[in-house]
């Protein structure tokens, strides 16, 4: 027989076996029946009675099931076939017990749904490679991981290194684009290497070219897909069109594909890229404004790159002290997801616990059922089914259960994912790419399978191993539970409690962190304040002289708006705004070495800023209208700076100078000390901060160029009560005021300070809400588990309890007996859980704030909570036990 | 020969079944009885090994099965050798003879 025809013969019978399944089964039945009949007939001919002959024939057949099984085994697709058979049987069994099935499916669906949702976040954020060519070779070269770099340093690094195939610089850029509706557009100025190193090709047109790095004549600009759609309605003829940004004309040369974003950890949502011309700044080692990106040369390791950069910067540091410290080479991928990784992994672990608890729950539901199905299994064993077959069938049943739960779980995850992404807000990078992609679905299938095997294996082993004699003796009921099975059940519930306790501890720590974060005093009172950026770039008001007039008039009018209690202007509002650090020196102290000069956050304010923000002035005064050019130079400092440089002295009247350089310091006298306020990061400790009067800040008043032609308006709404405060309602009026002064001036970044603060806490809130949700689900599942086990025990001990009560036990004794039994398990679980929590919460060290991961209060509280819930869960069935009527219970046997 | 029955090598059983069908079609019990007959009662084929073997060889394309009526008017499944089955019988017969001769030599050797 040729292999080919053999194959076709196999294929034919495989088709027959699978597609006419019932026919084949039916044939087999009939064939075996015919065999038995013929055998019996033979025996009758030999003189047996009809009945004896029939019995003898059946005995000789030796187990109908076994023969059928053996035949099935040799048929093509036997495994598939018996599996299909088992699946059909499992579905029937599950449908026959709807209550059990629904509860089990819900538990599994919750577990798998939550796991799927969190895994899709982990997959979208951590596992998916960055959408660039060979993303692992991309690095960011910055000071101290994230701080920008001075142009001259960048140029030296680029020249001297041999470890990078390309290195480029990017600088934040935002400009007012003129048109019917003036708007502020976020952009980046980049060297041509930056876009090129991503390996992403433009959708239409071209990227920036090396010759654009020293542009002569026309300035090119590359647009994002979104901006192209919005401003040019996606028209192809956009190439070659002019875009007027801050009064300078740019020619559109290309459009990036949809979703393009680089470098993702900074300057996200950029809408246009233009050449970066360093000009005279090329020799500066002071103005640190560039972000440097590079691609490792082929075959170069990160370690080698770091080693060479260390050498280069050490040499430069020797030549130019204080300019090349702490230069770090960090993989781009670490920059993007670095700080969210631990939070996501904690959540993934937490959700895994929920799934384990759900599994344990379903497992002991199955165990309870196993007892009920004992007879079914015994009968099948007696009919000759092998234990292996029974095991396989029982496992099929639990896997079917798991898959149904998994399917519903995926639907839950789909819904939950949107809420999750919304909750994550900007606190999770790459959130837009989170979806239930094929990887996630594959993960869910595997998890469902493992879940089904996980919770099914123990009960199935138990059932299929059941002793025939024992089972037949047992009868349907009335037996006390065998000690071994009871122990398994207790271990399951104990583990559930332990897992739930660990989750609750995690959630407790998250709650404590969140409370601690909320308790941080930002210094100012964000409630009731609206902030909006007003940029004059590229407008007629941008000239140094006009700026002051414009802002003074605008502020004047905003202050007169109804509903405005007070208003002021600041260059960069805390948290939401940029932050500029400036070096300063203190009068009367020796000048520090270059590189050791202290820095302070630098703010330029109009009078009334502290009042509007309700940032208390501790000593001295606010800046006033009188602090203008020509008047003595003054400054307001924060309490931190005052205490640090003039400890035990009054800072008022002391002098500092900003940006000293090497020349004659411009001394400014401290006239006020304000409370420490949050600067950029919500939870960062206080550091030096200085407030200059805008009216005598030469940088803001007199500099040419766009980089100072903007201010942020803060307006406090007058609120009848604190709960009826709606500063957002001021926004239209503010826009009208600005529009009435100059229609070309855009008002952007309009948001309430409440929203700003809330955004700053988005990630801890995300972690908290998820952990708390998981912990709540775990608590409910564990309570259901305890309840189930205790009520099962009560039902098995009805007889015993009846006897006890007949002998004079009071209901109190009975309750104590039942609860006592439950509590032993609970206590063991609590102790194991506390130990486990001590071990696993160490992973949360990077996630918590203001609380230690070993916080005894949290541990005590969750242990108490869990114990109380467990007490309640076992009290209900215990109460029921007291209502047992001794007479009925004994008669029932 | 209880041991022989249980230890009957699968290949041997297949060969005996093929041989029993060489003369014409038979139903399951017929096969069992025919094997008993041609081996002079040495081999008694139990249904537990008979049916899996029949079905396996049907799968392999060596046997054809069809429903017919038995001697006592009972619907029964009859097996018949296919051309491939005949070739298989020839091949296995030749193989078996070679082995038998070889083993006979081996046992005669002193």
HADDOCK unambig.tbl for C-alpha pairs under 7 A between the chains (distance, minus, plus):
assign (segid A and resid 1 and name CA) (segid B and resid 84 and name CA) 5.73 0.50 0.50
assign (segid A and resid 6 and name CA) (segid B and resid 60 and name CA) 6.53 0.50 0.50
assign (segid A and resid 6 and name CA) (segid B and resid 61 and name CA) 6.89 0.50 0.50
assign (segid A and resid 9 and name CA) (segid B and resid 59 and name CA) 6.93 0.50 0.50
assign (segid A and resid 9 and name CA) (segid B and resid 60 and name CA) 6.66 0.50 0.50
assign (segid A and resid 9 and name CA) (segid B and resid 61 and name CA) 5.92 0.50 0.50
assign (segid A and resid 10 and name CA) (segid B and resid 59 and name CA) 6.06 0.50 0.50
assign (segid A and resid 10 and name CA) (segid B and resid 60 and name CA) 6.54 0.50 0.50
assign (segid A and resid 13 and name CA) (segid B and resid 59 and name CA) 6.34 0.50 0.50
assign (segid A and resid 31 and name CA) (segid B and resid 76 and name CA) 6.17 0.50 0.50
assign (segid A and resid 31 and name CA) (segid B and resid 77 and name CA) 5.98 0.50 0.50
assign (segid A and resid 34 and name CA) (segid B and resid 74 and name CA) 6.91 0.50 0.50
assign (segid A and resid 34 and name CA) (segid B and resid 75 and name CA) 6.86 0.50 0.50
assign (segid A and resid 34 and name CA) (segid B and resid 76 and name CA) 5.68 0.50 0.50
assign (segid A and resid 35 and name CA) (segid B and resid 28 and name CA) 6.53 0.50 0.50
assign (segid A and resid 35 and name CA) (segid B and resid 29 and name CA) 5.95 0.50 0.50
assign (segid A and resid 61 and name CA) (segid B and resid 47 and name CA) 5.89 0.50 0.50
assign (segid A and resid 67 and name CA) (segid B and resid 48 and name CA) 5.12 0.50 0.50
assign (segid A and resid 70 and name CA) (segid B and resid 52 and name CA) 5.94 0.50 0.50
assign (segid A and resid 71 and name CA) (segid B and resid 51 and name CA) 6.28 0.50 0.50
assign (segid A and resid 71 and name CA) (segid B and resid 52 and name CA) 4.31 0.50 0.50
assign (segid A and resid 71 and name CA) (segid B and resid 55 and name CA) 6.60 0.50 0.50
assign (segid A and resid 74 and name CA) (segid B and resid 52 and name CA) 6.31 0.50 0.50
assign (segid A and resid 74 and name CA) (segid B and resid 56 and name CA) 5.60 0.50 0.50
assign (segid A and resid 75 and name CA) (segid B and resid 55 and name CA) 6.91 0.50 0.50
assign (segid A and resid 75 and name CA) (segid B and resid 56 and name CA) 6.43 0.50 0.50
assign (segid A and resid 75 and name CA) (segid B and resid 59 and name CA) 6.71 0.50 0.50
